[in-house]
Amino acid sequence: MAQAIAVPEHKLSESPDSRAIEIFDWKITAITKPISSAAECDALQTSLGIPLPEMTFGSNQLQLEHIPSGWKYTFATEPALKGVKNIELGDGDGGVKVGYADAWLKSRTDPNSQLALPKTVATKPYDWTYTTTYAGDASSDSEPVEWIATDPRNKAHTIPFAELTKPDPILFYAEVPLFEDELHDNGTSHLLVRIRVMPTCIFILSRLTLRVDNVLFRAHDTRIYHSFSSSPPLVVRETNGWEAPYDRVKRHLPKRDDLTPLTDPNFIGKVLSGLPKEISQIGGAGTGWRGLGSKVEVATLKK
């Protein structure tokens, strides 16, 4: 018989646009607002210098705050989009070319387009796939907290995925979309942040998923894990970048004639992460994207 998990004392709060949980030494807040208004988009577009994704949730964010140390970790839309190249793409940027790319780019940057840009934004090339390796931002009210490479011999420096699959109670759950674009019907690019707070830990997955039809699939994941029992408090951050040709992922469809799973970020992420690293994190889809590969780091917080 499975042992019952004790539910720690915690406090939930909610407003029309946000939800929060206070548990142990942490306060976690998820802000989920509607798609940005035209005025908000104009301001953000002027700041970034690129046309925005069709669905931009400019006010959305997820923030963790470790109250004793004043350390904060935030996922937000504007810094995520700042990671999108707003100049001509070069080596390592993972540029993707399709037959409609030039026409699509022109539709976004032509002053005569129905999707006209603010007059203050210059017409210039940018990464039309909205690829970003954004992994969140850390800040501190006191001394900066340093991320260091993990010690592979230290189990506390890993994310215990087996434990995360246990049916423990979920005390807090949120999905925070940051942006999505259908790439002029050539595929889709979107960034979604999800969080689970359980009696023993916090787990976050931020995932950029890119599908360019008949060309490639790409994913960039950031996972944040904290065990409430770690002492001193330890935060583990794992980032992974994967990429593979479209047809290589398509081979894994459960039913050859049903393409629906190719629109599911969970299916795409599972296939990409399950491919041999030589394919998905070294060779990729031949774009030379520097986001490929894996990295695990830890940050130690003050009590």
C-alpha positions in Angstrom: 0.0 0.0 0.0 1.4 3.4 -1.0 2.1 5.7 1.9 -0.1 8.8 2.2 1.7 12.1 1.6 1.2 14.7 4.3 0.0 17.9 2.8 2.0 20.8 4.2 0.4 24.0 5.4 -0.1 26.4 2.5 -2.2 29.4 1.4 -3.9 29.9 -1.9 -5.1 33.2 -3.3 -6.8 34.3 -6.5 -7.8 37.4 -8.4 -9.4 37.8 -11.8 -5.9 37.7 -13.6 -3.7 35.8 -11.2 -3.3 32.9 -8.8 -0.8 32.4 -6.1 0.4 29.9 -3.5 2.4 30.5 -0.4 4.1 27.3 0.9 7.1 26.9 3.2 9.5 29.7 2.3 8.1 30.3 -1.1 5.5 32.5 -2.8 4.6 31.5 -6.4 2.4 33.7 -8.6 1.0 33.0 -12.0 -0.4 35.9 -14.0 -2.6 34.9 -17.0 -4.2 37.8 -18.9 -5.9 37.9 -22.3 -4.0 38.5 -25.5 -2.3 42.0 -25.5 -4.4 44.9 -26.8 -3.5 46.8 -30.0 -1.9 49.6 -27.9 0.0 47.1 -25.8 1.3 45.3 -28.9 2.4 48.6 -30.5 4.4 49.5 -27.4 6.0 46.1 -27.1 6.7 45.9 -30.9 8.4 49.3 -30.8 10.5 48.1 -27.8 11.5 44.8 -29.5 11.9 46.1 -33.1 10.2 43.0 -34.6 6.6 42.2 -35.6 5.0 40.3 -32.7 3.6 36.8 -32.9 -0.1 36.6 -33.8 -1.0 35.8 -30.2 1.2 37.7 -27.8 0.4 37.5 -24.1 2.5 40.5 -23.1 1.4 40.7 -19.5 1.6 37.1 -18.6 4.3 35.8 -16.2 5.2 33.2 -13.7 7.3 34.2 -10.7 8.9 32.2 -7.9 10.0 34.1 -4.8 12.2 32.6 -2.1 11.1 34.9 0.8 14.1 34.5 3.2 16.7 35.3 0.6 14.8 37.6 -1.7 15.7 35.5 -4.7 13.2 35.6 -7.6 12.9 33.6 -10.8 10.6 34.9 -13.5 9.3 33.7 -16.9 7.7 36.6 -18.8 6.9 37.4 -22.4 9.0 40.5 -23.3 12.3 39.0 -22.2 11.4 35.7 -24.0 10.8 37.6 -27.2 14.1 39.6 -26.7 15.8 36.2 -27.3 14.4 36.2 -30.9 17.0 37.4 -33.4 16.0 40.8 -34.9 18.8 41.0 -37.4 19.9 38.9 -40.4 20.5 35.4 -39.2 24.0 34.1 -39.2 25.8 30.9 -38.3 24.4 29.2 -35.2 21.1 31.0 -35.3 19.3 28.0 -36.8 17.7 29.9 -39.6 14.9 28.1 -41.4 13.9 28.7 -45.0 10.7 27.5 -46.7 9.1 28.4 -50.0 6.7 30.9 -48.4 9.2 32.5 -46.0 10.0 35.6 -48.1 6.3 36.2 -48.8 5.4 35.7 -45.2 8.2 38.1 -44.1 7.0 40.7 -46.6 3.4 40.4 -45.3 4.7 41.3 -41.8 7.0 44.1 -42.8 5.5 45.8 -45.9 4.0 49.2 -44.9 1.1 48.4 -47.3 0.2 45.2 -45.5 -3.0 44.9 -43.5 -0.6 44.0 -40.6 1.1 47.3 -40.7 3.8 48.0 -38.2 4.0 51.1 -36.1 5.8 53.9 -37.9 8.6 53.8 -35.4 9.6 50.3 -36.3 12.1 49.9 -39.2 11.6 47.2 -41.7 14.4 44.7 -41.3 15.0 40.9 -41.2 14.4 38.8 -38.1 13.8 35.2 -37.1 10.3 34.5 -38.5 10.1 31.3 -36.5 10.4 33.1 -33.2 13.0 30.7 -31.9 14.3 31.7 -28.5 16.4 29.9 -25.9 15.0 32.0 -23.1 15.3 30.1 -19.8 13.8 32.6 -17.4 15.4 35.4 -15.4 16.8 35.4 -11.9 17.1 38.4 -9.6 17.9 39.0 -6.0 17.2 41.6 -3.4 20.6 40.9 -1.9 23.7 39.2 -3.3 23.3 37.6 -6.8 22.9 33.9 -6.7 25.3 32.0 -9.0 24.4 29.1 -11.1 27.1 26.4 -11.1 27.6 23.2 -13.0 26.2 20.1 -11.3 28.2 17.4 -9.6 27.0 14.2 -11.4 27.8 12.2 -8.2 25.4 14.3 -6.1 21.8 13.0 -6.5 20.5 16.4 -5.2 21.9 17.9 -8.4 19.5 16.0 -10.6 15.7 16.2 -11.3 14.1 13.1 -10.0 11.8 12.4 -12.9 10.6 9.0 -11.5 9.4 10.8 -8.3 7.6 13.4 -10.4 5.5 10.7 -11.9 4.1 9.6 -8.6 0.4 10.4 -8.0 1.1 12.9 -5.3 -1.5 15.6 -4.7 -1.1 18.7 -6.8 -1.5 21.7 -4.5 -1.1 24.3 -7.3 -1.1 24.1 -11.1 -0.9 26.8 -13.8 -0.3 27.1 -17.5 1.1 30.5 -18.6 1.2 31.0 -22.4 3.7 33.7 -23.5 3.2 33.7 -27.3 2.0 31.6 -30.3 2.1 32.1 -34.1 1.0 29.9 -37.0 3.9 31.1 -39.2 1.5 32.1 -42.0 0.1 28.5 -42.2 3.6 27.1 -42.4 3.5 25.5 -39.0 3.5 26.9 -35.5 5.8 28.4 -32.9 4.7 28.8 -29.3 6.1 29.2 -25.8 4.2 27.8 -22.8 5.2 27.7 -19.1 3.7 25.1 -16.8 4.1 24.7 -13.0 3.2 22.0 -10.5 3.5 22.5 -6.8 3.3 19.2 -4.8 3.7 18.5 -1.1 7.4 17.8 -1.5 8.6 20.0 -4.4 8.2 22.6 -7.1 8.5 21.7 -10.8 8.4 24.0 -13.8 8.5 23.2 -17.5 8.9 26.0 -20.0 8.8 24.7 -23.6 9.3 26.4 -26.9 7.9 24.2 -29.6 8.5 24.9 -33.3 7.0 23.0 -36.3 7.8 24.1 -39.8 5.7 21.9 -42.0 7.8 19.5 -44.2 11.0 21.0 -42.9 11.7 20.4 -39.2 10.6 20.2 -35.6 12.5 22.1 -32.8 12.0 22.3 -29.0 13.8 24.1 -26.3 12.9 23.1 -22.7 13.8 24.7 -19.4 13.0 22.7 -16.3 13.2 24.1 -12.8 13.1 21.8 -9.8 13.2 22.5 -6.0 12.8 20.0 -3.2 11.4 21.5 0.0 13.6 19.1 2.0 16.9 20.4 0.5 19.1 22.2 3.0 20.4 24.7 2.2 17.7 25.3 -0.4 18.8 24.1 -3.8 17.3 24.9 -7.2 18.1 22.7 -10.2 17.8 24.1 -13.7 18.0 21.8 -16.8 17.9 23.1 -20.3 17.6 21.0 -23.5 17.5 21.9 -27.1 16.4 19.4 -29.7 15.8 19.4 -33.5 15.1 16.9 -36.2 13.9 16.8 -39.8 10.1 16.8 -40.2 10.0 13.3 -41.7 12.1 11.8 -38.9 9.5 12.9 -36.3 6.6 11.9 -38.6 7.9 8.3 -38.6 6.8 8.0 -35.0 3.1 8.7 -35.6 0.9 6.0 -34.0 -1.2 6.0 -37.1 0.5 6.8 -40.4 -2.5 8.7 -41.8 -3.4 10.6 -38.7 -1.2 13.7 -38.5 -2.9 15.2 -35.5 -0.1 14.3 -33.0 2.3 16.5 -35.0 0.4 19.5 -33.6 0.8 18.2 -30.0 3.8 19.8 -28.1 3.8 16.8 -25.7 4.1 14.3 -28.6 6.8 16.4 -30.4 8.8 16.8 -27.2 8.6 13.1 -26.4 9.7 12.1 -29.9 12.6 14.6 -30.0 13.9 13.8 -26.5 13.6 10.0 -27.3 15.8 10.2 -30.5 19.5 9.4 -30.2 21.4 12.5 -29.2 23.5 12.1 -32.4 20.4 13.0 -34.3 18.4 15.4 -32.2 21.2 17.3 -30.2 24.2 17.1 -32.5 23.0 16.7 -36.1 19.6 18.2 -35.7 18.0 19.2 -38.9 21.2 20.6 -40.4 20.5 24.2 -39.4 23.6 24.5 -37.1 21.4 25.9 -34.3 23.5 26.7 -31.3 20.6 25.9 -29.0 21.1 22.2 -29.4 22.4 20.2 -26.4 21.8 19.8 -22.7 23.0 21.7 -19.6 22.2 21.2 -15.9 23.0 23.8 -13.2 22.2 24.3 -9.6 21.8 27.5 -7.5 22.1 27.4 -3.7 19.9 29.9 -1.8 20.3 31.4 1.6 18.0 30.2 4.3 
